[in-house]
Amino acid sequence: MTPARAAALAILLAIAGALWIGPIGTYRDFVAATSDRVAAAEAKLAQFRAIALAPVETSPGATTQAVFLPQATDAEAIALLQETLKAAAATAQVEIQGIQILSSETLQGASRLGVRLQGRGDMAGVQRLLYAIDAARPILFPDNLQLLTQAQPHGTLVFQLDVFGFRGGPPA
C-alpha cells in the first residue's frame, strides 16, 4: 500500500468516525429516547385498557337503569314513556292536559319515539318537570318547549313540550 493510499484510508476512517460520533450518534440517542417514550406510552395505554375493561362496582342494592327504552313494541315503549312523564308531572305538581304521540324515526339503528305534552303549572313546577325529564331513566330528551302566560292568578303557565326517547341502540 502506498503512502497516498494509506493517507486516503486514514482520512476516510477519520470521516466515518466523525460521522459516527456526530450526527449518527445523535440519531441513535434520539431513537433510544423515543423508544423509551413509546414504551412508557404503551404501559399507560395498557393501564387505561385495564381500567376501561374492569367491571364497575356498584353499591349493594343499587340497580343499573337502562339508557334506552325497552326492546318492546312501539306501543309498549310509548306507554312506558307516557307513564314516566305522568309520574314526573305528578311529582312536579303540574297538570298534564294532553299527550300526543309523535311519529317515530329510525336513526343509526335506534328507534326514536316521542310524545308532545301539553299542560299547565307555575314556573317552579315547570322547572321541576324539566329537571325530572332530564334526570329520568331511560334517558329522555326534551325538545321544542313553548311557554305561554295566561291572564290567571298566581302566574300560571301553559306549556307544550316534545319529549323523545330511544329504543334499541346503534348497530354492533
N, CA and C atoms as a LAMMPS dump frame, in Angstrom:
ITEM: TIMESTEP
0
ITEM: NUMBER OF ATOMS
516
ITEM: BOX BOUNDS ff ff ff
-5.0000000000000000e+02 5.0000000000000000e+02
-5.0000000000000000e+02 5.0000000000000000e+02
-5.0000000000000000e+02 5.0000000000000000e+02
ITEM: ATOMS id mol type element x y z
1 1 1 N 0.841 -1.154 0
2 1 2 C 0 0 0
3 1 3 C 0.899 1.234 0
4 2 1 N 0.562 2.125 -0.861
5 2 2 C 1.36 3.341 -0.99
6 2 3 C 0.978 4.314 0.11
7 3 1 N 1.897 5.225 0.4
8 3 2 C 1.601 6.193 1.451
9 3 3 C 0.384 7.056 1.11
10 4 1 N 0.146 7.315 -0.158
11 4 2 C -1.029 8.118 -0.535
12 4 3 C -2.312 7.348 -0.227
13 5 1 N -2.301 6.058 -0.526
14 5 2 C -3.493 5.244 -0.249
15 5 3 C -3.703 5.109 1.262
16 6 1 N -2.677 4.962 2.011
17 6 2 C -2.784 4.854 3.466
18 6 3 C -3.333 6.15 4.046
19 7 1 N -2.871 7.277 3.518
20 7 2 C -3.373 8.57 3.981
21 7 3 C -4.842 8.719 3.626
22 8 1 N -5.251 8.302 2.415
23 8 2 C -6.65 8.388 1.999
24 8 3 C -7.51 7.492 2.879
25 9 1 N -7.015 6.284 3.188
26 9 2 C -7.758 5.375 4.051
27 9 3 C -7.885 5.957 5.458
28 10 1 N -6.834 6.593 5.953
29 10 2 C -6.87 7.216 7.275
30 10 3 C -7.884 8.364 7.295
31 11 1 N -7.905 9.152 6.231
32 11 2 C -8.871 10.252 6.151
33 11 3 C -10.295 9.7 6.092
34 12 1 N -10.515 8.643 5.316
35 12 2 C -11.832 8.03 5.202
36 12 3 C -12.296 7.486 6.554
37 13 1 N -11.37 6.836 7.292
38 13 2 C -11.724 6.323 8.618
39 13 3 C -12.006 7.477 9.586
40 14 1 N -11.263 8.58 9.475
41 14 2 C -11.495 9.745 10.337
42 14 3 C -12.869 10.348 10.052
43 15 1 N -13.243 10.423 8.768
44 15 2 C -14.571 10.961 8.411
45 15 3 C -15.669 10.037 8.937
46 16 1 N -15.514 8.711 8.767
47 16 2 C -16.508 7.756 9.267
48 16 3 C -16.621 7.852 10.787
49 17 1 N -15.49 7.996 11.483
50 17 2 C -15.517 8.148 12.947
51 17 3 C -16.208 9.435 13.357
52 18 1 N -15.945 10.524 12.632
53 18 2 C -16.582 11.802 12.944
54 18 3 C -18.096 11.716 12.731
55 19 1 N -18.493 11.044 11.642
56 19 2 C -19.922 10.87 11.39
57 19 3 C -20.564 10.007 12.479
58 20 1 N -19.848 8.968 12.929
59 20 2 C -20.41 8.087 13.937
60 20 3 C -20.581 8.826 15.261
61 21 1 N -19.62 9.624 15.61
62 21 2 C -19.679 10.385 16.852
63 21 3 C -20.67 11.539 16.726
64 22 1 N -20.736 12.168 15.597
65 22 2 C -21.579 13.353 15.396
66 22 3 C -23.031 13.008 15.094
67 23 1 N -23.464 13.16 13.835
68 23 2 C -24.883 13.004 13.504
69 23 3 C -25.435 11.596 13.75
70 24 1 N -24.646 10.562 13.472
71 24 2 C -25.169 9.202 13.653
72 24 3 C -25.338 8.896 15.139
73 25 1 N -24.407 9.312 15.959
74 25 2 C -24.52 9.11 17.404
75 25 3 C -25.724 9.851 17.973
76 26 1 N -25.904 11.081 17.509
77 26 2 C -27.05 11.867 17.966
78 26 3 C -28.358 11.196 17.552
79 27 1 N -28.379 10.683 16.326
80 27 2 C -29.576 9.994 15.833
81 27 3 C -29.848 8.745 16.666
82 28 1 N -28.817 7.974 16.993
83 28 2 C -29.005 6.772 17.814
84 28 3 C -29.541 7.133 19.196
85 29 1 N -29.037 8.223 19.787
86 29 2 C -29.542 8.667 21.085
87 29 3 C -31.007 9.081 20.981
88 30 1 N -31.356 9.777 19.912
89 30 2 C -32.744 10.199 19.691
90 30 3 C -33.672 8.988 19.571
91 31 1 N -33.256 7.985 18.815
92 31 2 C -34.064 6.767 18.64
93 31 3 C -34.234 6.056 19.978
94 32 1 N -33.192 5.98 20.773
95 32 2 C -33.277 5.322 22.077
96 32 3 C -34.243 6.066 23
97 33 1 N -34.161 7.398 23.024
98 33 2 C -35.056 8.196 23.871
99 33 3 C -36.508 8.055 23.398
100 34 1 N -36.704 8.055 22.085
101 34 2 C -38.058 7.912 21.546
102 34 3 C -38.628 6.545 21.874
103 35 1 N -37.821 5.508 21.79
104 35 2 C -38.319 4.167 22.115
105 35 3 C -38.675 4.069 23.598
106 36 1 N -37.945 4.796 24.464
107 36 2 C -38.304 4.826 25.886
108 36 3 C -39.656 5.502 26.093
109 37 1 N -39.909 6.611 25.376
110 37 2 C -41.198 7.301 25.482
111 37 3 C -42.324 6.433 24.954
112 38 1 N -42.079 5.719 23.861
113 38 2 C -43.095 4.822 23.295
114 38 3 C -43.412 3.706 24.285
115 39 1 N -42.409 3.155 24.926
116 39 2 C -42.631 2.098 25.912
117 39 3 C -43.448 2.627 27.096
118 40 1 N -43.162 3.845 27.556
119 40 2 C -43.936 4.436 28.646
120 40 3 C -45.386 4.674 28.223
121 41 1 N -45.588 5.141 26.993
122 41 2 C -46.943 5.367 26.499
123 41 3 C -47.701 4.047 26.361
124 42 1 N -47.024 2.994 25.921
125 42 2 C -47.665 1.68 25.822
126 42 3 C -48.065 1.16 27.196
127 43 1 N -47.229 1.411 28.2
128 43 2 C -47.562 0.982 29.562
129 43 3 C -48.797 1.729 30.065
130 44 1 N -48.88 3.033 29.808
131 44 2 C -50.056 3.802 30.206
132 44 3 C -51.297 3.322 29.47
133 45 1 N -51.152 3.036 28.188
134 45 2 C -52.272 2.528 27.406
135 45 3 C -52.774 1.208 27.975
136 46 1 N -51.869 0.337 28.371
137 46 2 C -52.269 -0.943 28.973
138 46 3 C -53.025 -0.702 30.279
139 47 1 N -52.588 0.283 31.075
140 47 2 C -53.291 0.61 32.314
141 47 3 C -54.692 1.136 32.015
142 48 1 N -54.812 2.026 31.027
143 48 2 C -56.11 2.591 30.678
144 48 3 C -57.058 1.511 30.157
145 49 1 N -56.523 0.588 29.358
146 49 2 C -57.363 -0.508 28.861
147 49 3 C -57.841 -1.378 30.011
148 50 1 N -56.97 -1.652 30.97
149 50 2 C -57.366 -2.462 32.126
150 50 3 C -58.45 -1.761 32.927
151 51 1 N -58.341 -0.439 33.085
152 51 2 C -59.36 0.32 33.804
153 51 3 C -60.673 0.3 33.038
154 52 1 N -60.611 0.474 31.724
155 52 2 C -61.827 0.51 30.911
156 52 3 C -62.526 -0.837 30.88
157 53 1 N -61.78 -1.925 30.933
158 53 2 C -62.375 -3.257 30.857
159 53 3 C -62.75 -3.821 32.224
160 54 1 N -62.339 -3.152 33.295
161 54 2 C -62.648 -3.635 34.634
162 54 3 C -64.147 -3.493 34.897
163 55 1 N -64.738 -4.45 35.594
164 55 2 C -66.176 -4.337 35.895
165 55 3 C -66.423 -3.173 36.849
166 56 1 N -67.542 -2.523 36.663
167 56 2 C -67.91 -1.386 37.503
168 56 3 C -68.553 -1.923 38.771
169 57 1 N -68.023 -1.508 39.894
170 57 2 C -68.572 -1.949 41.168
171 57 3 C -69.678 -0.998 41.572
172 58 1 N -70.819 -1.567 41.947
173 58 2 C -71.93 -0.75 42.426
174 58 3 C -72.182 -1.108 43.88
175 59 1 N -72.775 -0.194 44.573
176 59 2 C -73.075 -0.456 45.974
177 59 3 C -74.189 -1.495 46.059
178 60 1 N -74.256 -2.243 47.149
179 60 2 C -75.305 -3.252 47.273
180 60 3 C -76.671 -2.588 47.222
181 61 1 N -77.564 -3.176 46.499
182 61 2 C -78.915 -2.63 46.367
183 61 3 C -79.048 -1.627 45.25
184 62 1 N -77.946 -1.192 44.657
185 62 2 C -78.038 -0.242 43.556
186 62 3 C -78.48 -0.991 42.306
187 63 1 N -79.337 -0.371 41.545
188 63 2 C -79.808 -1.018 40.327
189 63 3 C -79.229 -0.305 39.134
190 64 1 N -78.923 -1.061 38.109
191 64 2 C -78.454 -0.481 36.866
192 64 3 C -79.691 -0.155 36.044
193 65 1 N -79.835 1.108 35.695
194 65 2 C -81.016 1.52 34.964
195 65 3 C -80.675 1.683 33.499
196 66 1 N -81.658 1.409 32.688
197 66 2 C -81.459 1.397 31.242
198 66 3 C -81.27 2.806 30.694
199 67 1 N -80.503 2.869 29.632
200 67 2 C -80.32 4.124 28.913
201 67 3 C -81.391 4.248 27.843
202 68 1 N -81.748 3.114 27.24
203 68 2 C -82.733 3.091 26.166
204 68 3 C -84.083 2.616 26.699
205 69 1 N -85.128 2.961 25.96
206 69 2 C -86.435 2.392 26.239
207 69 3 C -86.339 0.889 25.98
208 70 1 N -87.197 0.078 26.604
209 70 2 C -87.066 -1.371 26.442
210 70 3 C -87.318 -1.822 25.008
211 71 1 N -86.699 -2.955 24.654
212 71 2 C -86.891 -3.548 23.33
213 71 3 C -88.254 -4.23 23.325
214 72 1 N -89.281 -3.468 23.081
215 72 2 C -90.656 -3.974 23.023
216 72 3 C -91.307 -3.337 21.805
217 73 1 N -92.592 -3.5 21.681
218 73 2 C -93.284 -2.868 20.56
219 73 3 C -93.3 -1.36 20.774
220 74 1 N -93.599 -0.632 19.701
221 74 2 C -93.694 0.826 19.816
222 74 3 C -94.737 1.216 20.863
223 75 1 N -95.866 0.521 20.865
224 75 2 C -96.947 0.854 21.793
225 75 3 C -96.501 0.676 23.243
226 76 1 N -95.767 -0.389 23.536
227 76 2 C -95.307 -0.624 24.907
228 76 3 C -94.256 0.402 25.319
229 77 1 N -93.37 0.741 24.398
230 77 2 C -92.344 1.741 24.714
231 77 3 C -92.965 3.12 24.918
232 78 1 N -93.95 3.466 24.081
233 78 2 C -94.643 4.756 24.238
234 78 3 C -95.41 4.773 25.557
235 79 1 N -96.036 3.645 25.921
236 79 2 C -96.763 3.577 27.189
237 79 3 C -95.821 3.81 28.365
238 80 1 N -94.623 3.212 28.322
239 80 2 C -93.633 3.454 29.377
240 80 3 C -93.219 4.917 29.405
241 81 1 N -93.02 5.501 28.236
242 81 2 C -92.657 6.913 28.139
243 81 3 C -93.751 7.787 28.747
244 82 1 N -95.011 7.493 28.425
245 82 2 C -96.131 8.265 28.967
246 82 3 C -96.223 8.119 30.483
247 83 1 N -96.06 6.908 30.991
248 83 2 C -96.128 6.694 32.44
249 83 3 C -94.992 7.423 33.156
250 84 1 N -93.815 7.409 32.553
251 84 2 C -92.679 8.128 33.136
252 84 3 C -92.974 9.623 33.205
253 85 1 N -93.549 10.165 32.13
254 85 2 C -93.842 11.597 32.093
255 85 3 C -94.984 11.963 33.038
256 86 1 N -95.994 11.104 33.136
257 86 2 C -97.098 11.372 34.065
258 86 3 C -96.605 11.366 35.507
259 87 1 N -95.734 10.426 35.844
260 87 2 C -95.179 10.386 37.199
261 87 3 C -94.324 11.617 37.471
262 88 1 N -93.532 12.038 36.485
263 88 2 C -92.711 13.245 36.656
264 88 3 C -93.592 14.476 36.825
265 89 1 N -94.693 14.552 36.068
266 89 2 C -95.6 15.695 36.18
267 89 3 C -96.297 15.715 37.536
268 90 1 N -96.676 14.546 38.015
269 90 2 C -97.321 14.493 39.331
270 90 3 C -96.353 14.926 40.422
271 91 1 N -95.111 14.483 40.328
272 91 2 C -94.099 14.877 41.307
273 91 3 C -93.811 16.37 41.228
274 92 1 N -93.806 16.917 40.022
275 92 2 C -93.508 18.342 39.824
276 92 3 C -94.717 19.223 40.082
277 93 1 N -95.865 18.634 40.318
278 93 2 C -97.116 19.351 40.597
279 93 3 C -97.531 20.248 39.442
280 94 1 N -97.482 19.681 38.236
281 94 2 C -98.018 20.353 37.061
282 94 3 C -99.135 19.49 36.503
283 95 1 N -100.057 20.118 35.807
284 95 2 C -101.213 19.43 35.257
285 95 3 C -100.962 19.125 33.789
286 96 1 N -101.054 17.847 33.431
287 96 2 C -100.944 17.443 32.03
288 96 3 C -102.342 17.496 31.428
289 97 1 N -102.511 18.289 30.377
290 97 2 C -103.814 18.42 29.728
291 97 3 C -103.944 17.529 28.508
292 98 1 N -102.811 17.122 27.938
293 98 2 C -102.882 16.26 26.778
294 98 3 C -101.522 15.693 26.421
295 99 1 N -101.554 14.49 25.856
296 99 2 C -100.34 13.843 25.368
297 99 3 C -100.632 13.371 23.958
298 100 1 N -99.793 13.807 23.026
299 100 2 C -99.941 13.424 21.624
300 100 3 C -98.726 12.594 21.229
301 101 1 N -98.972 11.453 20.605
302 101 2 C -97.876 10.593 20.16
303 101 3 C -97.327 11.141 18.849
304 102 1 N -96.013 11.305 18.787
305 102 2 C -95.35 11.799 17.583
306 102 3 C -94.862 10.614 16.747
307 103 1 N -94.648 10.849 15.485
308 103 2 C -94.19 9.768 14.61
309 103 3 C -92.774 9.337 15.004
310 104 1 N -92.508 8.043 14.837
311 104 2 C -91.197 7.516 15.215
312 104 3 C -90.265 7.543 14.015
313 105 1 N -88.972 7.554 14.314
314 105 2 C -87.932 7.548 13.283
315 105 3 C -86.877 6.53 13.683
316 106 1 N -86.154 6.027 12.703
317 106 2 C -85.016 5.163 12.983
318 106 3 C -83.75 5.912 12.61
319 107 1 N -82.878 6.093 13.597
320 107 2 C -81.626 6.82 13.413
321 107 3 C -80.477 5.91 13.813
322 108 1 N -79.663 5.501 12.866
323 108 2 C -78.482 4.674 13.094
324 108 3 C -78.81 3.44 13.931
325 109 1 N -79.905 2.78 13.627
326 109 2 C -80.255 1.533 14.288
327 109 3 C -81.068 1.681 15.551
328 110 1 N -81.329 2.9 16.003
329 110 2 C -82.131 3.122 17.206
330 110 3 C -83.428 3.81 16.801
331 111 1 N -84.541 3.343 17.362
332 111 2 C -85.835 3.954 17.065
333 111 3 C -86.051 5.132 18
334 112 1 N -86.357 6.295 17.433
335 112 2 C -86.656 7.488 18.234
336 112 3 C -88.163 7.587 18.381
337 113 1 N -88.647 7.518 19.613
338 113 2 C -90.07 7.596 19.911
339 113 3 C -90.308 8.862 20.71
340 114 1 N -91.427 9.53 20.431
341 114 2 C -91.666 10.779 21.132
342 114 3 C -93.129 11.068 21.376
343 115 1 N -93.36 11.96 22.321
344 115 2 C -94.7 12.456 22.631
345 115 3 C -94.637 13.965 22.791
346 116 1 N -95.781 14.596 22.607
347 116 2 C -95.91 16.036 22.834
348 116 3 C -96.802 16.223 24.053
349 117 1 N -96.258 16.855 25.08
350 117 2 C -97.003 17.142 26.304
351 117 3 C -97.612 18.529 26.212
352 118 1 N -98.832 18.649 26.678
353 118 2 C -99.462 19.953 26.827
354 118 3 C -99.981 20.018 28.247
355 119 1 N -99.677 21.1 28.93
356 119 2 C -100.109 21.191 30.309
357 119 3 C -100.009 22.594 30.845
358 120 1 N -100.216 22.692 32.148
359 120 2 C -100.141 23.991 32.823
360 120 3 C -99.564 23.808 34.212
361 121 1 N -98.956 24.877 34.687
362 121 2 C -98.38 24.872 36.022
363 121 3 C -97.635 26.168 36.262
364 122 1 N -97.168 26.344 37.475
365 122 2 C -96.393 27.557 37.755
366 122 3 C -94.95 27.348 37.282
367 123 1 N -94.177 28.409 37.313
368 123 2 C -92.807 28.359 36.794
369 123 3 C -91.964 27.33 37.541
370 124 1 N -92.082 27.264 38.85
371 124 2 C -91.304 26.304 39.628
372 124 3 C -91.7 24.87 39.267
373 125 1 N -92.98 24.631 39.038
374 125 2 C -93.438 23.295 38.65
375 125 3 C -92.903 22.879 37.291
376 126 1 N -92.916 23.812 36.332
377 126 2 C -92.371 23.511 35.004
378 126 3 C -90.878 23.237 35.109
379 127 1 N -90.192 23.984 35.954
380 127 2 C -88.764 23.753 36.154
381 127 3 C -88.526 22.371 36.755
382 128 1 N -89.311 21.978 37.744
383 128 2 C -89.171 20.644 38.347
384 128 3 C -89.469 19.552 37.324
385 129 1 N -90.465 19.78 36.457
386 129 2 C -90.788 18.806 35.414
387 129 3 C -89.614 18.64 34.451
388 130 1 N -89.032 19.752 34.021
389 130 2 C -87.885 19.671 33.104
390 130 3 C -86.699 18.962 33.752
391 131 1 N -86.484 19.218 35.03
392 131 2 C -85.394 18.535 35.727
393 131 3 C -85.676 17.031 35.814
394 132 1 N -86.922 16.673 36.126
395 132 2 C -87.278 15.254 36.233
396 132 3 C -87.11 14.547 34.893
397 133 1 N -87.465 15.227 33.796
398 133 2 C -87.288 14.635 32.468
399 133 3 C -85.808 14.475 32.171
400 134 1 N -85.004 15.466 32.522
401 134 2 C -83.567 15.415 32.262
402 134 3 C -82.881 14.32 33.077
403 135 1 N -83.363 14.072 34.295
404 135 2 C -82.736 13.089 35.174
405 135 3 C -83.342 11.695 35.024
406 136 1 N -84.346 11.535 34.183
407 136 2 C -85.077 10.269 34.072
408 136 3 C -84.229 9.166 33.454
409 137 1 N -84.543 7.936 33.822
410 137 2 C -84 6.746 33.185
411 137 3 C -85.179 5.924 32.739
412 138 1 N -85.246 5.484 31.529
413 138 2 C -84.29 5.663 30.449
414 138 3 C -84.127 7.141 30.091
415 139 1 N -83.017 7.46 29.453
416 139 2 C -82.695 8.845 29.126
417 139 3 C -83.752 9.412 28.19
418 140 1 N -84.25 10.586 28.526
419 140 2 C -85.248 11.282 27.717
420 140 3 C -84.685 12.619 27.27
421 141 1 N -85.137 13.062 26.098
422 141 2 C -84.637 14.297 25.512
423 141 3 C -85.778 15.281 25.319
424 142 1 N -85.835 16.361 26.112
425 142 2 C -86.858 17.384 25.889
426 142 3 C -86.489 18.249 24.687
427 143 1 N -87.511 18.707 23.973
428 143 2 C -87.282 19.492 22.762
429 143 3 C -88.491 20.398 22.546
430 144 1 N -88.294 21.498 21.873
431 144 2 C -89.372 22.399 21.435
432 144 3 C -90.291 22.837 22.577
433 145 1 N -89.718 23.385 23.616
434 145 2 C -90.519 23.883 24.74
435 145 3 C -91.143 25.225 24.364
436 146 1 N -92.448 25.33 24.576
437 146 2 C -93.161 26.591 24.355
438 146 3 C -93.893 26.939 25.637
439 147 1 N -93.705 28.156 26.115
440 147 2 C -94.355 28.63 27.337
441 147 3 C -95.234 29.822 27
442 148 1 N -96.438 29.821 27.512
443 148 2 C -97.362 30.941 27.341
444 148 3 C -97.908 31.317 28.703
445 149 1 N -98.042 32.6 28.964
446 149 2 C -98.667 33.026 30.206
447 149 3 C -100.137 33.278 29.938
448 150 1 N -100.962 33.047 30.93
449 150 2 C -102.39 33.303 30.811
450 150 3 C -102.78 34.358 31.827
451 151 1 N -103.875 35.004 31.556
452 151 2 C -104.361 36.039 32.459
453 151 3 C -105.08 35.378 33.634
454 152 1 N -104.359 34.532 34.341
455 152 2 C -104.911 33.863 35.507
456 152 3 C -104.038 34.207 36.705
457 153 1 N -104.586 34.109 37.878
458 153 2 C -103.796 34.45 39.066
459 153 3 C -102.668 33.456 39.301
460 154 1 N -101.704 33.888 40.082
461 154 2 C -100.6 33.062 40.553
462 154 3 C -99.629 32.655 39.452
463 155 1 N -99.543 33.372 38.348
464 155 2 C -98.531 33.131 37.326
465 155 3 C -98.59 31.758 36.686
466 156 1 N -99.778 31.305 36.363
467 156 2 C -99.901 30 35.721
468 156 3 C -99.369 30.075 34.295
469 157 1 N -98.579 29.087 33.924
470 157 2 C -98.029 28.989 32.578
471 157 3 C -98.683 27.818 31.857
472 158 1 N -98.918 28.007 30.569
473 158 2 C -99.341 26.914 29.705
474 158 3 C -98.107 26.522 28.915
475 159 1 N -97.816 25.23 28.873
476 159 2 C -96.61 24.794 28.181
477 159 3 C -96.918 23.67 27.202
478 160 1 N -96.045 23.583 26.224
479 160 2 C -96.059 22.473 25.277
480 160 3 C -94.611 22.029 25.124
481 161 1 N -94.39 20.733 25.145
482 161 2 C -93.041 20.196 25.176
483 161 3 C -93.016 18.86 24.453
484 162 1 N -92.057 18.7 23.558
485 162 2 C -91.841 17.405 22.913
486 162 3 C -90.771 16.662 23.715
487 163 1 N -91.009 15.376 23.964
488 163 2 C -90.051 14.548 24.712
489 163 3 C -89.798 13.292 23.902
490 164 1 N -88.509 12.975 23.715
491 164 2 C -88.12 11.814 22.914
492 164 3 C -87.292 10.854 23.756
493 165 1 N -87.403 9.585 23.422
494 165 2 C -86.57 8.535 23.992
495 165 3 C -86.154 7.621 22.857
496 166 1 N -85.131 6.831 23.089
497 166 2 C -84.635 5.919 22.051
498 166 3 C -84.799 4.482 22.509
499 167 1 N -85.189 3.636 21.58
500 167 2 C -85.324 2.207 21.85
501 167 3 C -84.277 1.508 20.998
502 168 1 N -83.556 0.603 21.606
503 168 2 C -82.516 -0.108 20.862
504 168 3 C -81.209 0.621 21.013
505 169 1 N -80.326 0.395 20.084
506 169 2 C -79.037 1.055 20.134
507 169 3 C -78.38 1.014 18.787
508 170 1 N -77.223 1.619 18.673
509 170 2 C -76.522 1.594 17.403
510 170 3 C -76.133 0.167 17.05
511 171 1 N -76.04 -0.144 15.779
512 171 2 C -75.677 -1.495 15.388
513 171 3 C -74.304 -1.877 15.918
514 172 1 N -74.183 -3.13 16.33
515 172 2 C -72.914 -3.588 16.92
516 172 3 C -71.866 -3.814 15.845
